[in-house]
Amino acid sequence: MRRPIQGPAPLRNRNNPWLNQRKNNIYLVTLQRLNQCSGRWFGRLNLVTFPVIGVVGGGQLARMMAPPATALGFELRVLAEGEDVSAVPAVANAPVGDYKDLDALLEFSKGVDVLTFDHEHVPTEHLRALIDAGVNVQPGPDALVNAQDKLVMRAAIDRLGLPNPEWAAVDSVEELVAFGDKIGWPVVLKTPRGGYDGKGVRIVDSADDAAGTADWFHAMSPLLAEAKVDFSRELSALVARTPSGESRAWPVVHTIQVDGVCDEVIAPAQNIPLEVAAAAEGAALRIANELGVTGVMAAELFETPGVGAGFLINELAMRPHNTGHWTQDGSITSQFEQHLRAVLDLPLGATDAVAPVFVMKNFLGGDNQNLFEAFPMALAYEPAAKVHCYGKSVRPGRKIGHVNLAGTSTSEVDSVRQRATAVANIIRDGRMPAQTTPEETE
C-alpha cells in the first residue's frame, strides 16, 4: 500500500496565532492535495516521477503549453494534425493522428495521466468512450459540450439565469423569418458547431435577406438565431477551475475584434464600472462551477451599458484562449500554466496582473514571408515588447503570433497600444512603420 506523503511540522509564529492557523490550514490542504494527486490522479507514478499530459490538437495553444510544462517538470505530448503544425517543434513526443478517429485517440491516451485539448472539436461520443476506457479527460464531455454546441450553451445560460441575448433554434428559412419578425431585424445566424474566429456567423438584415440562407439549413439544422446586440465593446472574463472545485479569475479585459478575429486585448478593461466587472467575473465563475468545467474557460461578453447587468454572454471557450494571451507576460500565472495545473487538480496560481495596464496585439500573415528577418527592427523599436511567434507558415489573414507590452500607468494605455501595434506591424510587413519613430510614440 502506498504510504501517504508526510511533511515536517509547520513553522510557528509565537506572536501571531491567527497566522499560525492560516499557515497550518494551507499546509494541511497542500499535503491533502499531494496525497490525492499521488494516489488518485497519478496512480501509476511514484514520488520521483512527474505526470504526463496529453493534448489533443497541435496548434499554437498546445505550443504555448510547452514552456510552463517544462518549467514544472511535466511531460507534454501532443496529438498533432500533421508533422508541420505549430506545436510539433515545441514538444518531444507529437504523433500524428486524427482527433475524429477513436482508435487514434485511444492509442494516444496510453500512458498519459490526463488528456486535455487545444480545441473543442473532438466528437462528444469519443470523449465518453475515452472515459469508459479509463482515460482521465479534462474537461469532461458534459462540460465541453457547452463550448462545442452553441444551442446547448444558450440553453445552459438561460437555465443559470445569466444574461443571454434573445435566441432561438431555427430549422428553416421560415422559422428564421418568424424569429426576425418577432424580435426585430437584423438578426445573427450561427452554425451551432464548428464555427470560430468569425466563421459560421452571418448577419441577416431582413426577411428578404433570409431567403439567401437556405444553403446553410441544407448543410446543418437546426441553426442558432440570435438578436443582434447593440453593444459598446466586447469583453472577456477568463477563469480556471480544478476538478476538486477550486477556481480563480483574471481581471476582465477589453477585446477588439477585426473581421470576427481577436485583434487586440487591453487588460484590465479600462473604465469599466466596478459592479459590471464583478458581475462579469462572477458569471464566468458560476458557469465554470455549475457546468463542471476543468481547466481554463473564457466567457466572451458584449458590454451593454445601462441595460440589465451591463453585459450579455456571447460565447464560451473551454481551453486557453486568444483573449488570455496577455497573461503570458502580464499575470503572475499565465493561462497556459494555470490550465496544466487545473487539469492535474493542483492548487491554482495567483492571477494578479503584474502591471497597471497590459496590451496584447495579434499579428496575422501579410506580405512578409521571412518573419525572423524583421526581428532586429521590431525588437530594437520597442525593447520592452515580448514577441510570441507560432512557428506557422505565413498566409494572409492567418494568426501567426502576438506581441505583449506592459504600461506603467493606465494613463499611457494609448501609447502602449500604439507601440505594441508598431512592433506587430514591423514583423508582419517586414519594414518600419511609415513616418513613425520610437520617439514619436512616447
N, C-alpha and C positions, 0 to 999 in steps of 0.2 A: 504494500500500500504506500502511495506517495505521502511523505511526511509534509505537513503544512509549513510554509515559509515562516520563520521566526526571526525577528529583528532584535537589536539591542533595546534596552529600556530608553524611552524618550527623555530628552533633556528637560530639566525643570527650572523654572524661574521663581525663586522664593518670594519675590516682591510682586508677582502678578499671577494670582491663582486663575483668573479668567483666561489669561494667555496660555497657561498650562493646560487647561481643559480644552481650549480650541486646538492646540497643537496635538494633544492626545487624540482628539476626535479625528483630525486629519490623518494622523499616524495610523490609527486603527482602520480607517476606511481604506487607506493605501495598502495595508497588509491584507485586508479582506479582498481587495481587487486583485492583488498579486496572486493570492491563492485561488481565486476564481479563474483567473487567466491561465495559471499553470495547470489547473485541473480540467475546467470545463471547456475552454476555448482551445487551448493548446495541448490537448490530451496526449499527442504523440511526442511532445517536447520534454526535455529535461531542463534543468536550471541554467545550463551553459549554452543553450541554443536560442535562436530568435525566430519569430514567426515568418511564414511565407505568405505573401499577399498576392492573389491572382487578380488581374484587372482585365476585364473583357473590353476590348477596343484599344487600338493603338494610336489614338490621336494625341493632340497636344496636352490634353488634361492628364492622360496617363504619363506622358513625358515629364510633366511638371510634378507628378507624384514621386518621381525617382530621387531627386536630391534629398527631400526630407526622409524618405525611406532609408537611404544610405546613411544619413546622419544618425538615425535612430537604430541602425543595425538590422533593419528588416530586409528580407529578400523580396524584391518586386518582380513578378512575372507578368507578361502581357500576352494576351491572345490577339495577335495582330491581323489586320485585314490583308496585309501584303508585306513584302520584305522592305518596302521603301516608305512605310508610314512613319509618322513623326516620332513615336516612342521607341522604335526599334534601336536606334543608336544609343539610347539612354539606359537600356537595361541589358543584362547579360543573357536573359532567357526570354525569347519572344517568338514562340512558334506561330506559324501562320495557320489560321483556321477561320471558319465561317461561324459567326455568332448565331446564325439561324439553324445550324446543324447541331442537334442534341448530342450526337456521338462526339463531335469535336469539343463541345463544352464539357462533357463528362471526362474525356481524356485529359483536357487541360486542367480540370479540377483536382486530379490526382496529386496528392502531396501538398496541397495548399491548405492553410489554416482558415482562410476566409476568402470569399470570392466577391469582388465588387466591380464597379463599372465606370467606363469612360463615357458612356452614352446610355440612353434608356430604351434601346431598340430590341433587346433580347426578348423573344416571344414569352408571354406570361406563362404559357403551358410548359415551356422549357425550364423556367425558374422553379416551378412547382416540382417538376421531375428531378431537378438537381437536389432540391431539399429532400425529396423522398429517398434519394440515393445517399443522403447523409452529408451533403455539402452545406457548409455554413455560408449562406447567401445574405449579403448585407448591401443595400437594403433589400428586404424581402418583397415578394410579388404583391402582397396585399397593400403595401405602401407604394411600391413603384408604379403600380397601375394608374395611380393618380397623376403621375407625370407622363405616363405613356398615352393615356387616353383623356382628351380634354373634356369629353362628356362626363366621364366618371369624376374628373376633378371638379367640374361645375356642380354636380350633384353633391359632392362631399362638402364644398364650401357652403352651399345652401344648408346642408344638414348641420354644419357647425355654427350657422348663424353669422357668418363673417361677410364682409362687404363684397358683393358679386354684381357685375353688370347684368341687365336683363338678358336672358338667353333661352334658347330652345333647341331641341334636337329636331331636325327637319329632314324628311325623306324625299322631298321632291321640290321642283321649282314652285309648285302651287303652295306648298307649306311655307316656303321661304317668303313668297309674296304675302301670304297671310300674316306672317310674323312682322314683316316690314310695315305693312299697313296698320298693324296694331300698335307698334311702339314708335313708328316714325322712321323715315329714311334719312340718311343711308344706314345700312347695317353691315356688319363684318361677317363673312362666311369663312369657316375654317375646316380643314380636314382634322378629325379627332386624333389621328395617329400619324406620326412621321414628319410633321412639319417642324421646322426650326429656322432661325435666322431669316424670318420673313417668308419662308417657303410654306405653301399650304394655307395662305391667307389671301383673301380677296375682298376688296371694298365693293359693295353692291349699292349703287346710288339710287335706284328706283325700281319699280315693278317691271318696267321695260328692260332695264339692265339685267334683271334677274333671269330673263329668258336665256341669256348667254352663259348661264351656269349649268346648263343641262349636262354637259360632259363631265362635270365634277360628280354629279349624282350617279352617272353611269359607272364611274370609276370606284366610288365609295359611298355608302349610305348606311345609317344617317350621317349628316354633317352637322356641325355646330354653327348656329346663327347667334350673333350677339349684337346688342346695341353698340353703336359707335360712340365711344365715351368721349365727352368733352373734358379734356384734362389739361393741366398746366405744365406738367413734366412727368417723366417716368422715374420711378424709384425702384430700389431693390433692397429687400430685407433678407440677409444671409444668416443662417443659423446652422448649428450642428447638434446632433443628438446621438447618444450611445444606446446600445441595446438595453442596458440597465436603467435608462431614463435620465441620465444627466444631459443637460442641454445648455448651450451658450449661444449668444448672438453677437454679431459685429454691428457697428454703427450702420444705420440706414443710409444708403448712398443715392446720389442722383445719377441716373444713366441717360446717355444721349444716344439715340438710335439714328442711323442713316440708312435708308432703304431697307429697313427691317433688321439691320445688323448693328449690334452694340459697337459704337464708335469711341465712346469716352465715358469715364466714370469719375465722379467727384466725390471724395469721401472726407468727412461725412457730408450729407446733403446740406447745402447752405440755406440758412433762413427758413428751415422747416420748423413749424410750431412744435414745441416740446411734446404736447399731448398727441400730435399726429405721429411723430417719430416713435413715441412709446407705444401707441396703439398698433402701429405697423409691425414693430418688433414683437409685441405680444401676440399679434395674429399669426406671424410666422412660427413662433414658438408653439402656439397652440396647435397649429396644423401639424407640425412635426411630432408633437406628443400624442395628439388624438389619432393620427394616422399610423403611428408606429414607425416613423422614418428613422433610419440609422444612417450616419454619415452626414455630409453637408447637404443642405437644401436651400435653394434660392426661391423666394417668392417675389416675382416681378409685379410691380404695382403701378397703377395710374394715380397720380395726385389730383384730387378734386377739391380745391379749397372751398370751404363753406358748405360743402354738400356731404351729409352723413358723417362718417368717421374721418372724412378728409382724404380718403383713398378708396380704390377698388382693386381687387386682386385680378391680375391679368393671367399669369401662367406660373407653373411650378416646375422646378428642375431639381432632381434628387441625385446630385453629384456636384463636384466643384463646378463653378460657373464663371462665365466671362466677366460678370459684374463683380466677382470676388478676386480677380487677378491682382488688384491693388494690394491685397493682404500679403502677397509675397514679400514686399519690402515695406509695407505700411502698417503692419499689425504685429504684435508680439508673436502670435501664432498664425501662420498662413492657413488658408483654406485647404491646401494640399496636405500639410502635416495634420491638420485637425481631422480631415477625412480619414486618414490612416489610423489615427488614434481612436476615432469614433467607431469604425467598423471592427476594431480589435477590442472594443469595450475597455479601453484605457482611459484614465482621467483626462478630461479635455484641458487644452491650454488656454491661457488668457487671451482675450480678443481685443484688448485695448489698442487704439491707434497709437503709433509712435511719433506722429507729427500732427500739428493742428489742422493741416489740410493735405490731401494726397490726391494726385491725378493719375489715372491710367488712360493711356491713349493707344488704341489698336492701330496697327498698320496692315493694310491689305496689299495684295500683289499689284504692282504697277509696271512702269517701263523698265525699271532696273532689275536685271536678272542676277547680277553679282552683288548680293547684299553686303558681303564682307568688305568689298571694295569701298563701300560708303562708311564703314565703321570709323576710320580715322577722323573724317569730317564730323560725324554725328557725336562721337564721344568727346571730341575737343570742343564742340559747340556748347555742350552742357555736361560738364564733368560729374554733376550730381545725378544725372539720369541713370536709371537701371534698365538695360535693354534685355528683352527676352525674345529670342528667335525660336521658331518651332521646328526648324530643320525640314521645311517643306519646299518643294519646287514652287517657283513663282508663277501664278496665274492671275490675270486681272480679277479683282474682287475677292480673292481667296485670303482668309486670315492667315498671316504668316508670322505675326509677332506682336508684341506690345512694348510700350515704354511706361515705366513708373517714375514719378517725380514727386518729391515732398516739398511742401512750403512751410516756412517758419511762422506764418501768420495767416489767418483766414482772409486778411485784407489783401493778400497777394495772390488770391486764387486765379485771377485773370492772367497774371504774369506766369504762374505755374502752368496753366493750360496752354498758353502761347508757346512756352519753351518746350513742353512735352510734345506738342504738335510739330514744332520745328524739327525736333530730333527724329520723330517718326517719319516725317516727310523727306528728310535727308536720306534715310535708309530706303524708303520706297522709291524715290526718284533718282537717287544716286548723285545728287547735286545740292549745293546750298540753296536755301530759300531765296527767291528773288528779292533784292533790295532789303535784305534783313541782315543785321549783325547781332551778335550776342549782346552788345552794349545797348542796342535799341529795345531789347526785350526786358531789360532790368527796370 
